[in-house]
Amino acid sequence: MKSVALIKSRCVGATVVAMVMLVATCDAVRSENWPQWRGPKNNGISNETNTPTKWSKTENVAWRLPMPGPAGATPVVWGEQIFLTSVEKDSGDLLLLCVGTDGKEKWRTVMGSGNRASRGDEGNSASNSPSTDGTHVWAMMTTGVIGCWTVEGEEVWKFNLQDRYGKFNIQFGMTASPVLDGDRLFVQLIHGDGNAKTREAVVVALDKTSGKEIWKRDRPSDAIQENEHSYASPMIYDDGKSKFLLTHGADFIVAHDLKDGNELWRCGNLNSKTKYDPTLRFVASPVTGNGIIVVPTAKGAPVVAIKPDGKGDITNNSASQLWRYNKTPDVPSPLIHDGLVYLSMQDGQVHLLDEKSGELIYQKRAHNDRYRASPVLADGKLYLTARGGIVTVIKAGRDYEVLAENDLGEPVSASPVFANGTLYLRGFENLWAIKSK
């Protein structure tokens, strides 16, 4: 009898242990890091569940940390560390900071100086978002200074891109955030002076551990005047079958081979040649899905949906283009989820399109304000951040339903971040950690 009881006891114990391990595994799957500007897969989507829907300056606030100055760069998170850039308000120094998930600053380093404001309150030199792999963190400023640090704050390498690749000729600073993939850091430097003989745009791949150049490729275009200036960021397309780099700006989106940077295809006419706008510079970045690349433009130009398998110049190849929509977000980048394309317009309107056809499903206004942050989706909810600090949470799907409208009471142009059960919002004055009770 004792042996039978012992066997039963061991079986029950094993079952309990297995259940605990299963729950822990499920929690680990739900919780994730946010290593780059647009999240784990560079698409603005979080796999976290039970994300907060309602908050205020006091409700559901885990902590609030005052910042040394304003910035529009989105933070990144790995484990118990948050990395973000900032301007030091009094000195103008350009800072990289590490903050613990407990809300306490761990370290800061001065990357450079010479902050420059852009168009009044639109931005400053701390506009590029950092990246991390949990061992190192990489950061860049609009001045061209770029570097790598350990997550403990020790400098590994640092240099100025202008010293290596020539002086920037761009009106509001080089705001493109580098994209990290494997052992490489990809940077697009799309700028120029309107002179076809002195095109300065290049795309480079850097070794992430040394900062050494792996390859450099010219990025030609026939764009003129301000259109040579791109404020968008490069992206990686990866559907498990094909994988390549996308650079966006100077009237074109271009696909590059990751190994050597050679051009795979390009699509132009993003700024119509028949009614050319010389001030149509790109700010919003493309977003990728399975078998689709959604390409924003600027101002009154369209959004274009492209297939990923093109070759050569696909500008006039209708077989390589899925659809065109006659309006664009201008600043916030698009988001693709569950067969739908979300466009958060700069004036607060949300346009929902069918992914396959580009057909408009609804057009609603979230809030009457400027929108600079890109939309983020988590737990079946879309988070839309207005410049004044109001975050509208709407239900994902074909029916427009507002779940909450939350006001932090300070300017925000960084995109929301979800990591390990917490929503992080980088305002001009504070870093906020929001968590459901």
MARVEXZA-992507 format. One record per residue (C-alpha): residue in three letters; x, y, z. Coordinates in Angstrom, 3 decimals. Example, Ala and Ser with C-alpha at 12.3 -4.5 7.8 and 13.67 -1.06 7.14 Angstrom:
nupa xx yy zz
ALA 12.300 -4.500 7.800
SER 13.670 -1.060 7.140
//
This chain:
nupa xx yy zz
MET 0.000 0.000 0.000
LYS 2.831 2.348 0.844
SER 4.401 1.724 -2.566
VAL 1.092 2.500 -4.312
ALA 0.663 5.694 -2.286
LEU 4.254 6.662 -3.050
ILE 3.705 6.120 -6.770
LYS 0.516 8.229 -6.689
SER 2.319 10.958 -4.758
ARG 5.152 11.027 -7.255
CYS 2.709 11.111 -10.182
VAL 0.797 14.026 -8.659
GLY 4.057 15.836 -7.939
ALA 5.284 15.295 -11.484
THR 1.987 16.579 -12.882
VAL 2.190 19.737 -10.755
VAL 5.781 20.362 -11.850
ALA 4.815 19.828 -15.488
MET 1.906 22.269 -15.160
VAL 4.127 24.896 -13.531
MET 6.686 24.485 -16.306
LEU 3.950 24.778 -18.923
VAL 2.596 27.987 -17.370
ALA 6.122 29.394 -17.136
THR 6.739 28.501 -20.766
CYS 3.493 30.165 -21.847
ASP 4.414 33.306 -19.901
ALA 7.834 33.295 -21.520
VAL 6.211 33.084 -24.948
ARG 3.864 35.975 -24.163
SER 6.671 38.148 -22.808
GLU 9.259 39.407 -25.250
ASN 11.948 42.010 -25.753
TRP 11.624 45.073 -27.980
PRO 15.088 45.251 -29.592
GLN 14.513 47.827 -32.357
TRP 12.319 50.751 -33.259
ARG 9.449 48.710 -34.732
GLY 9.744 45.753 -32.409
PRO 10.868 42.119 -32.514
LYS 10.042 41.649 -36.207
ASN 10.310 45.269 -37.375
ASN 6.578 45.428 -38.064
GLY 5.161 47.304 -35.064
ILE 3.485 44.192 -33.642
SER 3.884 42.782 -30.130
ASN 2.915 39.229 -29.159
GLU 2.293 40.231 -25.552
THR -1.095 39.676 -23.917
ASN -2.964 41.479 -21.134
THR -1.549 44.802 -22.281
PRO -2.939 47.919 -20.569
THR -5.919 49.633 -22.177
LYS -6.579 52.506 -19.778
TRP -4.204 54.770 -17.876
SER -3.649 58.362 -16.825
LYS -0.879 60.310 -15.078
THR -1.627 58.250 -11.983
GLU -3.754 55.242 -12.970
ASN -1.826 52.086 -13.928
VAL 1.501 53.941 -13.783
ALA 4.240 51.616 -12.518
TRP 6.752 54.472 -12.490
ARG 7.741 57.736 -14.171
LEU 11.321 58.878 -14.734
PRO 12.116 62.512 -15.687
MET 14.266 62.770 -18.817
PRO 17.309 65.065 -19.237
GLY 15.662 66.616 -22.281
PRO 13.281 65.985 -25.183
ALA 13.681 63.374 -27.935
GLY 11.553 61.561 -30.461
ALA 13.542 58.328 -30.606
THR 11.683 55.188 -29.542
PRO 13.321 53.274 -26.641
VAL 14.383 49.633 -26.939
VAL 14.133 47.013 -24.195
TRP 15.977 43.792 -23.416
GLY 15.403 41.936 -20.175
GLU 15.634 44.402 -17.321
GLN 17.287 47.209 -19.308
ILE 15.798 50.037 -21.368
PHE 18.020 51.964 -23.784
LEU 17.108 55.368 -25.180
THR 18.685 58.518 -26.549
SER 18.127 62.068 -25.415
VAL 19.315 65.620 -25.675
GLU 20.596 67.190 -22.458
LYS 18.423 70.281 -22.299
ASP 20.956 72.673 -20.771
SER 24.243 71.602 -22.399
GLY 22.963 70.307 -25.733
ASP 24.901 67.062 -25.248
LEU 23.617 64.004 -27.106
LEU 23.132 61.148 -24.671
LEU 22.646 57.405 -24.683
LEU 20.956 56.251 -21.473
CYS 20.283 52.931 -19.820
VAL 17.317 52.736 -17.462
GLY 16.346 49.694 -15.425
THR 12.847 48.291 -15.673
ASP 12.553 49.413 -12.036
GLY 12.570 53.025 -13.250
LYS 16.089 53.905 -12.097
GLU 18.817 55.213 -14.370
LYS 21.749 52.793 -14.569
TRP 24.204 54.727 -16.735
ARG 24.520 57.412 -19.380
THR 27.200 58.331 -21.886
VAL 27.758 61.433 -23.994
MET 27.801 60.420 -27.653
GLY 28.443 63.911 -28.961
SER 27.298 67.507 -28.871
GLY 25.810 70.131 -31.112
ASN 22.091 69.465 -30.883
ARG 19.972 71.079 -33.562
ALA 16.211 71.537 -33.345
SER 14.165 70.793 -36.459
ARG 11.201 72.897 -37.520
GLY 10.566 74.296 -34.070
ASP 9.233 71.492 -31.911
GLU 9.218 68.796 -34.623
GLY 12.439 67.090 -33.585
ASN 16.085 67.344 -32.608
SER 19.355 65.467 -33.004
ALA 18.202 62.577 -30.788
SER 15.666 61.280 -33.299
ASN 17.254 57.956 -34.335
SER 16.193 54.910 -32.327
PRO 18.829 52.548 -30.903
SER 19.025 48.738 -31.289
THR 20.150 45.995 -28.908
ASP 20.783 42.254 -28.901
GLY 20.985 41.954 -25.114
THR 24.798 42.028 -25.115
HIS 25.456 45.316 -26.900
VAL 23.501 48.426 -27.796
TRP 23.966 50.512 -30.948
ALA 22.933 54.146 -31.241
MET 23.123 56.935 -33.809
MET 22.373 60.651 -33.789
THR 21.255 62.858 -36.677
THR 24.710 64.457 -36.611
GLY 26.196 61.182 -37.891
VAL 27.823 59.987 -34.687
ILE 27.237 56.248 -34.346
GLY 28.589 53.709 -31.872
CYS 28.362 50.468 -29.967
TRP 28.387 49.955 -26.202
THR 28.077 46.951 -23.962
VAL 24.830 46.816 -22.037
GLU 26.903 47.780 -18.978
GLY 27.890 51.064 -20.672
GLU 31.422 50.308 -21.880
GLU 32.238 51.842 -25.264
VAL 33.190 49.284 -27.933
TRP 33.510 51.568 -30.964
LYS 32.335 54.989 -32.128
PHE 32.880 57.225 -35.146
ASN 31.078 59.838 -37.232
LEU 29.534 58.671 -40.477
GLN 30.291 62.075 -42.024
ASP 34.020 61.515 -41.517
ARG 33.839 58.207 -43.371
TYR 31.154 58.827 -46.019
GLY 31.180 62.570 -46.579
LYS 29.387 65.579 -45.175
PHE 25.618 65.255 -44.895
ASN 23.599 67.525 -47.118
ILE 20.149 67.126 -45.586
GLN 17.863 69.843 -44.284
PHE 16.701 68.429 -40.943
GLY 19.427 65.947 -39.992
MET 19.988 62.262 -40.787
THR 17.116 60.736 -38.824
ALA 17.222 57.220 -40.355
SER 17.533 54.560 -37.641
PRO 19.997 51.768 -38.510
VAL 18.515 48.276 -38.710
LEU 20.264 45.372 -36.979
ASP 20.201 41.925 -38.559
GLY 22.461 39.112 -37.384
ASP 26.047 40.378 -37.203
ARG 25.416 43.437 -39.368
LEU 24.140 46.953 -38.889
PHE 22.613 48.494 -42.026
VAL 22.515 52.270 -42.507
GLN 20.962 54.304 -45.320
LEU 22.421 57.763 -45.951
ILE 20.153 59.285 -48.564
HIS 20.874 62.977 -49.076
GLY 22.333 65.384 -51.639
ASP 22.406 68.854 -53.112
GLY 20.266 68.368 -56.214
ASN 23.265 68.007 -58.508
ALA 23.149 64.778 -60.521
LYS 26.952 64.823 -60.890
THR 27.571 64.861 -57.148
ARG 25.107 62.304 -55.832
GLU 26.078 61.510 -52.247
ALA 23.563 58.828 -51.240
VAL 25.003 55.513 -50.075
VAL 23.882 52.377 -48.255
VAL 26.372 50.652 -45.979
ALA 26.658 47.466 -43.949
LEU 28.798 47.634 -40.814
ASP 30.177 44.807 -38.733
LYS 28.278 45.200 -35.494
THR 31.166 44.226 -33.217
SER 33.892 46.378 -34.809
GLY 32.100 49.106 -36.775
LYS 34.171 48.209 -39.836
GLU 32.613 48.530 -43.244
ILE 31.511 45.225 -44.817
TRP 30.159 46.815 -47.992
LYS 29.096 50.172 -49.389
ARG 26.850 50.793 -52.366
ASP 25.874 53.985 -54.122
ARG 22.147 54.631 -54.033
PRO 21.403 56.395 -57.357
SER 18.161 58.168 -58.242
ASP 16.913 60.970 -60.443
ALA 15.301 62.839 -57.532
ILE 15.994 66.555 -57.314
GLN 15.976 69.298 -54.695
GLU 14.569 68.379 -51.279
ASN 13.469 64.963 -52.542
GLU 17.055 63.770 -52.316
HIS 16.662 63.966 -48.547
SER 15.180 60.906 -46.848
TYR 14.206 60.794 -43.174
ALA 12.881 57.239 -43.408
SER 14.633 54.144 -42.044
PRO 15.745 50.977 -43.822
MET 13.859 47.728 -43.219
ILE 14.476 43.990 -43.622
TYR 12.091 41.829 -45.638
ASP 12.049 38.232 -44.386
ASP 9.247 35.772 -45.122
GLY 11.312 32.674 -44.364
LYS 11.989 32.130 -48.065
SER 13.580 35.353 -49.221
LYS 15.361 38.016 -47.218
PHE 16.730 41.382 -48.295
LEU 17.276 45.001 -47.264
LEU 14.897 47.802 -48.226
THR 16.023 51.419 -48.493
HIS 13.442 54.158 -48.897
GLY 13.882 57.670 -50.223
ALA 14.745 59.937 -53.159
ASP 11.545 58.936 -55.013
PHE 12.354 55.197 -54.896
ILE 12.157 52.105 -52.753
VAL 15.073 49.769 -53.478
ALA 15.759 46.153 -52.498
HIS 19.369 45.148 -51.799
ASP 21.111 41.806 -51.416
LEU 22.127 41.502 -47.756
LYS 25.480 39.893 -48.565
ASP 26.921 42.534 -50.855
GLY 24.351 45.329 -51.170
ASN 23.751 44.777 -54.882
GLU 20.434 46.101 -56.108
LEU 17.774 43.420 -56.625
TRP 14.943 45.676 -57.748
ARG 13.640 49.208 -57.501
CYS 10.255 50.860 -57.751
GLY 9.889 54.519 -58.672
ASN 7.113 56.903 -59.637
LEU 6.442 57.281 -55.916
ASN 6.596 60.981 -56.738
SER 4.750 61.340 -60.024
LYS 6.921 62.616 -62.857
THR 3.930 64.261 -64.517
LYS 3.176 66.484 -61.503
TYR 6.481 66.401 -59.673
ASP 6.593 67.855 -56.141
PRO 10.160 68.998 -55.333
THR 9.432 68.993 -51.577
LEU 8.101 65.419 -51.322
ARG 10.777 63.896 -49.049
PHE 10.008 60.560 -47.380
VAL 9.659 60.306 -43.604
ALA 7.503 57.219 -43.041
SER 9.234 53.856 -43.497
PRO 7.938 50.800 -45.380
VAL 6.477 47.827 -43.554
THR 6.622 44.203 -44.642
GLY 4.252 41.271 -44.365
ASN 4.073 37.808 -45.865
GLY 4.282 38.402 -49.603
ILE 3.676 42.152 -49.395
ILE 5.607 45.375 -48.833
VAL 3.511 48.442 -48.045
VAL 5.327 51.578 -49.161
PRO 4.283 55.017 -47.866
THR 5.336 58.236 -49.563
ALA 4.602 61.814 -48.458
LYS 2.046 64.593 -48.647
GLY -0.395 63.948 -51.509
ALA 1.415 60.973 -53.048
PRO 0.131 57.378 -52.759
VAL 0.748 54.273 -50.704
VAL 1.955 51.434 -52.926
ALA 1.739 47.703 -52.166
ILE 4.530 45.719 -53.807
LYS 5.281 42.034 -54.218
PRO 8.705 41.058 -52.849
ASP 9.894 38.947 -55.792
GLY 10.539 41.612 -58.424
LYS 13.689 41.955 -60.529
GLY 15.233 45.072 -62.001
ASP 13.181 48.238 -62.402
ILE 9.570 47.358 -61.533
THR 8.281 50.948 -61.690
ASN 6.021 50.213 -64.657
ASN 5.584 46.496 -63.993
SER 1.963 46.091 -62.943
ALA 2.531 42.396 -62.172
SER 4.898 43.381 -59.325
GLN 2.457 45.841 -57.744
LEU -0.615 44.725 -55.834
TRP -2.406 48.068 -55.505
ARG -2.084 51.826 -55.010
TYR -4.018 53.901 -52.512
ASN -4.307 57.619 -53.188
LYS -3.392 58.870 -49.701
THR -0.396 58.332 -47.432
PRO 0.419 58.683 -43.696
ASP 3.377 61.033 -44.457
VAL 5.082 60.553 -41.051
PRO 3.781 57.479 -39.132
SER 4.719 54.160 -40.747
PRO 1.994 51.694 -41.797
LEU 1.094 48.457 -40.015
ILE -0.076 45.124 -41.469
HIS -2.018 42.581 -39.416
ASP -4.500 39.797 -40.076
GLY -5.202 40.759 -43.696
LEU -5.557 44.466 -42.913
VAL -3.363 47.524 -43.491
TYR -3.580 50.336 -40.926
LEU -2.586 53.853 -41.985
SER -2.296 56.382 -39.165
MET -2.450 59.716 -40.947
GLN -0.584 62.751 -39.679
ASP -3.876 64.554 -38.955
GLY -5.247 61.827 -36.663
GLN -7.369 59.953 -39.170
VAL -7.114 56.176 -39.443
HIS -7.547 54.560 -42.840
LEU -8.097 50.808 -42.792
LEU -7.430 48.961 -46.045
ASP -7.892 45.402 -47.207
GLU -4.415 43.902 -47.589
LYS -5.159 42.052 -50.823
SER -7.110 44.700 -52.716
GLY -6.192 48.019 -51.082
GLU -9.912 48.756 -50.755
LEU -10.853 51.255 -48.031
ILE -12.788 49.575 -45.206
TYR -13.168 52.601 -42.952
GLN -11.844 56.104 -42.405
LYS -12.169 57.485 -38.873
ARG -10.494 60.201 -36.845
ALA -8.828 59.028 -33.632
HIS -7.948 62.469 -32.308
ASN -7.614 65.920 -33.854
ASP -3.862 66.463 -33.490
ARG -0.545 65.930 -35.274
TYR 0.651 62.321 -35.381
ARG 4.352 61.534 -35.518
ALA 4.585 58.174 -33.710
SER 3.951 54.974 -35.652
PRO 1.041 52.709 -34.652
VAL 1.713 49.609 -32.571
LEU -0.512 46.545 -32.228
ALA -0.657 44.323 -29.140
ASP -3.229 41.974 -27.620
GLY -5.781 42.680 -30.364
LYS -5.524 46.442 -29.829
LEU -4.036 49.243 -31.905
TYR -2.228 52.046 -30.050
LEU -2.238 55.449 -31.785
THR -0.124 58.188 -30.212
ALA -0.893 61.853 -30.853
ARG 1.803 64.512 -30.657
GLY 0.095 66.113 -27.647
GLY 0.369 62.896 -25.630
ILE -3.063 61.353 -26.081
VAL -2.947 57.628 -26.896
THR -6.110 56.271 -28.469
VAL -6.585 52.518 -28.112
ILE -8.851 50.968 -30.727
LYS -9.931 47.400 -31.263
ALA -8.119 45.670 -34.117
GLY -10.341 44.475 -36.924
ARG -12.746 45.676 -39.581
ASP -15.046 47.558 -37.210
TYR -13.832 50.819 -35.701
GLU -14.227 50.683 -31.930
VAL -12.477 53.015 -29.486
LEU -11.590 51.185 -26.274
ALA -9.943 54.082 -24.443
GLU -8.384 57.512 -24.803
ASN -5.478 58.160 -22.450
ASP -3.732 61.457 -21.778
LEU -0.222 61.761 -20.313
GLY -0.291 65.541 -20.512
GLU 3.044 65.949 -22.313
PRO 4.273 65.891 -25.925
VAL 5.131 62.486 -27.442
SER 6.561 61.641 -30.847
ALA 8.222 58.296 -29.994
SER 6.289 55.129 -30.750
PRO 4.879 52.923 -27.949
VAL 6.957 49.951 -26.767
PHE 5.731 46.693 -25.222
ALA 8.176 44.459 -23.372
ASN 7.847 41.849 -20.666
GLY 4.374 42.874 -19.536
THR 4.856 46.654 -19.595
LEU 3.994 49.499 -21.958
TYR 6.732 52.152 -22.184
LEU 6.009 55.648 -23.470
ARG 8.833 58.117 -24.050
GLY 7.492 61.647 -23.662
PHE 9.452 64.844 -24.111
GLU 9.599 65.196 -20.332
ASN 9.365 61.682 -18.863
LEU 9.755 57.991 -19.541
TRP 6.542 56.259 -18.437
ALA 6.035 52.616 -17.500
ILE 2.373 51.604 -17.772
LYS 1.182 48.276 -16.434
SER -2.211 46.691 -15.848
LYS -2.946 45.825 -12.252
//
